[in-house]
Amino acid sequence: MPREVGEWTKDKLKIVGQYLPAYLDATQRAVQRIYIDAFAGPGTNLVERTGEIIDGSPLIALSARGRRGARGFDHLYFIEKDYDLAAELKSEVELRGEGERATVIPGDVNVELPELMLKIHPRSPTFIFLDTEGIEPSWETVQSLAAWRTELLINFPLGMSINRNPDSAKTEAYFGTSDWRPLWDTSRRSRTSGLIDLYVKRLAALGWEHPVNDPRLVKDDGNRNLYYLLFASKLDIGKRIMDSVFRQPDSSGQARFKMDFPD
């Protein structure tokens, strides 16, 4: 069955759908291009308010093609810890005739993703979507990606998870340092900008030196802050493309403005 999602999910998926064709164009000379969805889900989503069924990020990536040619990703890997959801996604992939090009991996991202990277050539351009519903992956897992030619689109789960669980061991593991704690004790506005800045700087120290200019804040239907979308690339071209995508209107057609880290 499709996973029930809020209307705001369409905004996130629009970003994925807009960026991937440009990424494929920018990497068209590579022998092999890889897509990894680390929290893949069942493949399809049911928008709660409207009843609309839409493709999730794995299926969007599966159908993505460069604008200059028909070639898509050479291989796609979908990690999902819920075995029932993983089985559903695998059925959907096979139904679309993509069983040879896409691999569904049931299991914990902090175990499966580092092991998967060892099977990928270090020079293969690899786009990784880290779209968590909790406080994951651990920083140690992020570190395991650094030696590869990777770009990261990250759900930074501040409003929906971290703010609710500041004393969780997962929060400490997420940042991989205790430096986040003094930032937590500041004003809420300073906390938000400080935590994002800490995470982005730690990514830069690992080689992802080109983040987007302004993280994308995603809110629920009640206008409550859920999470921020962060993007980091090792190449300036990736950052420039995603900056352009982030500036586009959201899925409802609303214009986007410079992020002011609201309370």
Secondary structure as the mmCIF struct_conf table of DSSP 4:
data_model
#
loop_
_struct_conf.conf_type_id
_struct_conf.id
_struct_conf.beg_label_comp_id
_struct_conf.beg_label_asym_id
_struct_conf.beg_label_seq_id
_struct_conf.end_label_comp_id
_struct_conf.end_label_asym_id
_struct_conf.end_label_seq_id
HELX_LH_PP_P HELX_LH_PP_P1 PRO A 2 PRO A 2
STRN STRN1 ARG A 3 VAL A 5
TURN_TY1_P TURN_TY1_P1 GLU A 7 TRP A 8
HELX_RH_AL_P HELX_RH_AL_P1 THR A 9 ALA A 26
TURN_TY1_P TURN_TY1_P2 THR A 27 ARG A 29
BEND BEND1 ALA A 30 VAL A 31
STRN STRN2 ILE A 34 ASP A 37
TURN_TY1_P TURN_TY1_P3 ALA A 38 PHE A 39
TURN_TY1_P TURN_TY1_P4 GLY A 41 PRO A 42
BEND BEND2 GLY A 43 GLY A 43
STRN STRN3 THR A 44 VAL A 47
TURN_TY1_P TURN_TY1_P5 GLU A 48 THR A 50
STRN STRN4 ILE A 53 ASP A 55
HELX_RH_AL_P HELX_RH_AL_P2 SER A 57 SER A 63
TURN_TY1_P TURN_TY1_P6 ARG A 67 ARG A 68
BEND BEND3 GLY A 69 ALA A 70
BEND BEND4 ASP A 74 ASP A 74
STRN STRN5 HIS A 75 GLU A 80
BEND BEND5 LYS A 81 LYS A 81
HELX_RH_AL_P HELX_RH_AL_P3 TYR A 83 LEU A 95
TURN_TY1_P TURN_TY1_P7 ARG A 96 GLY A 97
TURN_TY1_P TURN_TY1_P8 GLY A 99 ARG A 101
STRN STRN6 ALA A 102 PRO A 106
BEND BEND6 GLY A 107 GLY A 107
HELX_RH_AL_P HELX_RH_AL_P4 VAL A 109 MET A 117
TURN_TY1_P TURN_TY1_P9 LEU A 118 LYS A 119
BEND BEND7 ILE A 120 ILE A 120
TURN_TY1_P TURN_TY1_P10 PRO A 122 ARG A 123
BEND BEND8 SER A 124 SER A 124
STRN STRN7 THR A 126 LEU A 130
BEND BEND9 GLU A 133 ILE A 135
BEND BEND10 PRO A 137 PRO A 137
HELX_RH_AL_P HELX_RH_AL_P5 TRP A 139 GLN A 143
TURN_TY1_P TURN_TY1_P11 SER A 144 ALA A 147
BEND BEND11 TRP A 148 ARG A 149
STRN STRN8 THR A 150 PHE A 156
TURN_TY1_P TURN_TY1_P12 LEU A 158 SER A 161
HELX_RH_3T_P HELX_RH_3T_P1 ILE A 162 ARG A 164
TURN_TY1_P TURN_TY1_P13 PRO A 166 ASP A 167
HELX_RH_AL_P HELX_RH_AL_P6 ALA A 169 PHE A 175
TURN_TY1_P TURN_TY1_P14 GLY A 176 GLY A 176
BEND BEND12 THR A 177 THR A 177
TURN_TY1_P TURN_TY1_P15 SER A 178 ASP A 179
HELX_RH_AL_P HELX_RH_AL_P7 TRP A 180 TRP A 184
TURN_TY1_P TURN_TY1_P16 ASP A 185 ASP A 185
BEND BEND13 THR A 186 THR A 186
HELX_RH_AL_P HELX_RH_AL_P8 ARG A 188 ALA A 205
TURN_TY1_P TURN_TY1_P17 LEU A 206 GLY A 207
STRN STRN9 HIS A 210 PRO A 211
BEND BEND14 ASN A 213 ASP A 214
HELX_LH_PP_P HELX_LH_PP_P2 PRO A 215 PRO A 215
STRN STRN10 ARG A 216 LYS A 219
TURN_TY1_P TURN_TY1_P18 ASP A 221 GLY A 222
BEND BEND15 ASN A 223 ASN A 223
STRN STRN11 ASN A 225 SER A 233
BEND BEND16 LYS A 234 LEU A 235
HELX_RH_AL_P HELX_RH_AL_P9 ASP A 236 PHE A 246
TURN_TY1_P TURN_TY1_P19 ARG A 247 ARG A 247
BEND BEND17 GLN A 248 GLN A 248
TURN_TY1_P TURN_TY1_P20 SER A 251 SER A 252
BEND BEND18 GLY A 253 GLY A 253
HELX_LH_PP_P HELX_LH_PP_P3 GLN A 254 ARG A 256
#
